[in-house]
Amino acid sequence: MATDPRELAAPTTPDPDLVAVLTELFADYRATRATPTAVVDLDRGLWQRLEELGLTRLTGSESAGGSGGGWVDAAALLGLAAAAAAPVPLAEHDVLGGWLLEAAGLPNDGGLRTVCRPDPSGVALNVTWARDASSVVALWEDRDQWRVADVPIDRVGVEERRNLAGEPSDTVEFDLDDLEAGIVVDHAIGEQFHLRGALARSAQVVGAMERVVDVVLAHVREREQFGRPIGRFQAVQHLVSDIACETALARAATDAALARAAASDWTDPGMLFAVGVAKSCVGHAASVVVRGSHQVLGAIGTTLEHELHTLTRPILARRSEYGSLQDWDETLTALASSAGHDRLWTLITTGRAKTQRP
Amino acid sequence: MSARLVPPGARELPALTELRLEVRAFLAQQVAAGAFVPHVDTWLTRWNRDFTRELGRRGWLGMVVPTEYGGQGRTYLERFVVTEELLVVGAPVAAHWIAERQIGPSLLRYGTEEQKQAFLPGISRGEVVFGIGMSEPDSGSDLASVRTRAERVDGGWRLTGTKVWTSGAHEADAFFALARSAPLDPAHRHEGMSQFIVDLRAPGVTIRPIISMGGDHHFNEVHLDGVLIPGDRVLGEIGEGWSQVTSELAHERSGPERVLSTFQLLAAAAQAMDDGRLPTDPGLGRHVARVAALHHMSFAVSTALENHEDADTAAAVVKVLGTTGEGDIADYVDTLTATGWALDEELDTLLHAAILQRPGFTLRGGTNEILRGVIARGLGMR
């Protein structure tokens, strides 16, 4: 009979020392950055600082020049960077691009990478930060094989575009020869990429939503109407409570997927369901959080100079990356209906429809 | 990172999963044997004393009660997984629900040695059934306004007043009643209240049914007409009733019953989509995702409570999201069905019950409006 709670549940939290360093770093960044702009460009100074601290290669293996960090720590970095609206390609460069290079056994010189999945004709849409990269890591499905190619930026065509957040989100055109010369990788790599991308985006959106909650709380304490802070009004309290609750639910879903990923190094067959739950809860939370926070902040929150849009625009831009909300809800619907009445709960608790003894 | 409303997530370890699967296998066999018919909202609406006693025999009641009082001496986390498994399968758990969730823990914390010996072994065997008497005709969300009077008399106290919404009082052996043992002081409204253990078969107790809108009898009005309460049936301290009833709220609000009341309907809808009896719709995935996230959140709160951390605000978050979601499932499935389309007796039965029970989900145990206020306080707005 087990009675020691430590044998029953294992909390999954990021390294507190890392969190302390990141918190200070981004507080400093927030205090010294320029006022918000409508278009957002890469902050090379911040990128260099992150590089010096080993944070741009946090999840790279130490033998490949990385810091050997896990996904729980990486998600903390992504979340806190997103909370500071830091314009740096941490997800693209490290947890996605760096991982693909390592999986393919390709060298990584540390130069800034972005990542994409070109279509059969060699074109990739909405490639974030492509114009700023020294090379583009491409994951390419070539007939029934997956290939990874690290293509220098001067060998691709870049058509500059921007996403809803005002960030570089370019169209990249590859020479098919460069993609065909890519290294063949295991099918699991090709399949995991989409899940890793979706979970990285979820971690970023949750981080940004947590900052929105702080911005909202500061506002309702300071802003006075009818002779008192607006946070004293019950209608406002309920609106803020709903924002905070949805953010907490998105956090719980994302943390659960991160814990599963970290415990199994992404090999758990329940990852598709776990990431889907995170992406769905995060995406639906985004609707409530963006709508509600702009309502609470009033007209000032709609201005260029205010911090709010530096958070709400990326929240909406990122929730639609690596699968739309509708795509993920449909994936979960397919998993749930094929699990059926008798296995739905097994699906929810394990991510798979079949019971597996521990 | 901003101050978190909810404790960090925790991963369930194999020892807990073993227990989960053991309970699940037993319940599947019970359903197959026809011991009960799965239903929605069974922790309010399905009484089955035989089933409750069987759970007691298997050691799945009184789980957090120490062995010297006839319990199992296990953890809140172990109780959590047993509770989840019972609820998802729609088992008839109402007979022991209140005793297991509230009465046992309160007796452990505030009861005398004699009271613990008198009640906990029977609760743990599933033989002693309790209700709870808090609300009154003029006292709902504002619990400090209770008017039931407790007057000191020779040998104990006399209780006079009316309690309402007491689920299962017509089946229960006893209940905890919250009463004013000192007149209301408007400047200190939470003072002067006390809790009493009331034998529901004692002279002066009258129990009348309150019939729910679907015609079912779950709730009661309990009249106390000068009921004599022996001095040794005061729970805890006279005058400390308010702090006693509010101290266990995190356990009451964060449990899986705030998420899973309509799980059988969700599971039936998933099956109906697979069979083509309902149209395939992404809303199913959305609701499944929320249930899954709430399962993790509720587990995180239980882990914090196990470690004696404060989780009052987090529990309110679980309850607001969970009870809203379990009601939304009922409404969602309703929007997918069309009369004249297909006959589906099982789905219809679950759906109709869920729709009729739904208004109660966001009322019982603190309305969601009160809880949003609790959350706002946790956020520093009040």
Interface residues (C-beta under 8 A of the other chain):
Chain A: M1 A2 T3 P5 E7 L8 A9 A10 P11 T12 T13 V19 T23 A76 G79 L80 A83 E210 R211 V213 D214 L217 V220 R221 G231 R232 Q234 V236 Q237 H238 V240 S241 D242 A244 C245 E246 T247 A248 L249 A250 R251 A252 A253 D255 A256 A259 R260 A263 F273 G276 V277 S280 C281 H284 Q326 W328 D329 E330 T331 L332 T333 A334 L335 A336 S337 S338 A339 G340 H341 D342 L344 W345 L347 I348 T349 T355 R357 P358
Chain B: M1 S2 R4 L5 V6 P7 P8 G9 A10 R11 E12 L13 P14 A15 L16 T17 E18 R20 L21 R24 G73 R74 T75 L77 E78 V88 V89 F263 L266 A267 A268 A270 Q271 M273 D274 T280 D281 P282 G283 L284 G285 R286 V288 A289 R290 V291 A292 A293 L294 H295 H296 M297 F299 A300 T303 E306 N307 A314 V317 V320 L321 E369 R372 G373 I375 A376 L379 G380 M381 R382
